[in-house]
């Protein structure tokens, strides 16, 4: 047993109490940073979870589900962006036709037609390559 004295909030009054030795150790631990404590708790919880078959099954199921949703989400992303790029390319075809008609009438230069063609081809390529990436990923899995 230890005798521990503390200064109380009253004017210079001391309070002394008998304290068990374990209490002194707990006070020493409380000086350790909170992050270190959280790290220790997480490590112990992880070890305990590793021993528990139910938690292992839950973690494995969650991991498989998230992986599946991630793959489906990535496929959806590629398909949506491919569709948008192809839609922009369709508008580009309209611009190519319009610029070509102006060029034939002498209202514009060949460079404007070339820019419209490059724009259309580039966006069509982006759209088609996005869909081919989806197809390749689907064939691999």
C-alpha positions in Angstrom: 0.0 0.0 0.0 1.1 3.5 -0.8 0.1 6.8 0.6 -0.6 9.3 -2.1 -1.0 13.1 -1.3 -2.6 15.6 -3.7 -3.2 19.3 -3.5 -7.0 19.8 -3.6 -8.8 22.8 -5.1 -9.2 24.4 -1.6 -6.5 26.8 -0.5 -3.3 24.8 0.0 -5.2 21.9 1.5 -3.5 18.5 1.1 -5.5 15.3 0.9 -3.7 12.0 1.5 -5.2 8.7 0.7 -4.0 5.1 0.7 -3.6 3.8 -2.8 -3.0 0.3 -4.1 0.3 -0.1 -6.1 -1.6 -1.0 -9.3 -3.1 2.5 -9.3 0.3 4.0 -9.6 1.0 1.8 -12.7 -2.3 2.8 -14.3 -1.3 6.5 -13.8 2.0 5.8 -15.5 0.3 4.2 -18.5 -2.1 7.1 -18.9 0.9 9.3 -19.7 1.5 7.2 -22.9 0.1 8.9 -26.0 -3.5 8.2 -27.1 -2.3 7.1 -30.5 0.0 4.4 -29.0 -2.9 3.2 -26.9 -5.2 3.0 -30.0 -2.5 1.1 -31.9 -2.1 -1.4 -29.1 -5.9 -1.8 -28.9 -6.2 -2.3 -32.6 -3.4 -4.8 -32.7 -5.0 -6.9 -29.8 -8.4 -6.7 -31.5 -6.9 -7.8 -34.8 -5.3 -10.8 -33.1 -8.5 -11.7 -31.4 -10.4 -11.3 -34.6 -7.9 -13.5 -36.4 -8.7 -16.3 -33.9 -12.5 -15.9 -34.3 -13.8 -17.9 -37.2 -17.0 -15.9 -37.4 -15.2 -12.6 -37.8 -12.8 -14.2 -40.3 -15.8 -15.3 -42.3 -17.4 -11.8 -42.1 -14.2 -10.0 -43.1 -13.7 -12.5 -46.0 -17.2 -12.0 -47.2 -17.0 -8.2 -47.0 -13.7 -8.2 -48.9 -15.1 -10.4 -51.7 -18.2 -8.2 -51.9 -16.3 -5.0 -52.1 -14.0 -6.5 -54.7 -17.0 -7.5 -56.8 -18.6 -4.1 -56.4 -15.3 -2.5 -57.3 -15.0 -4.5 -60.5 -18.6 -3.8 -61.5 -18.2 -0.1 -60.7 -15.1 0.1 -62.9 -16.8 -1.7 -65.7 -19.8 0.7 -65.4 -17.4 3.7 -65.4 -15.7 2.5 -68.6 -19.0 1.9 -70.3 -20.5 5.3 -69.3 -17.4 7.2 -70.4 -17.2 5.2 -73.6 -20.9 6.1 -74.3 -20.2 9.8 -73.6 -17.1 9.9 -75.9 -19.1 8.2 -78.7 -21.9 10.7 -78.2 -19.4 13.6 -78.5 -18.0 11.9 -81.6 -21.5 11.8 -83.2 -21.7 15.6 -82.6 -18.3 15.8 -84.2 -19.5 14.1 -87.3 -22.2 16.8 -87.6 -19.5 19.4 -87.2 -17.4 17.7 -89.9 -20.3 17.7 -92.3 -21.1 21.3 -91.6 -17.5 22.5 -92.0 -17.1 20.4 -95.2 -20.2 22.0 -96.7 -18.8 25.5 -95.8 -15.4 24.5 -97.3 -17.1 23.4 -100.6 -19.0 26.7 -100.7 -15.7 28.6 -100.1 -16.7 29.9 -96.7 -13.9 28.3 -94.7 -10.5 26.8 -94.9 -9.4 23.2 -95.1 -7.7 23.5 -91.7 -11.1 23.9 -90.0 -12.3 20.7 -91.7 -9.1 18.9 -90.6 -9.6 20.1 -87.0 -13.2 18.8 -87.0 -12.1 15.5 -88.4 -9.3 15.1 -85.8 -11.7 16.0 -83.0 -14.2 13.4 -84.2 -11.6 10.6 -84.8 -10.0 11.3 -81.4 -13.3 11.1 -79.5 -14.5 8.0 -81.4 -11.1 6.4 -80.6 -11.6 7.2 -76.9 -15.1 5.8 -76.9 -14.2 2.6 -78.8 -11.1 1.9 -76.7 -13.1 2.3 -73.5 -15.5 -0.4 -74.7 -12.6 -2.7 -75.8 -11.1 -2.4 -72.3 -14.4 -3.5 -70.8 -14.4 -6.5 -73.2 -10.8 -7.5 -72.4 -11.5 -7.2 -68.6 -14.6 -9.4 -69.0 -12.7 -12.0 -71.0 -10.0 -12.2 -68.4 -12.4 -12.9 -65.5 
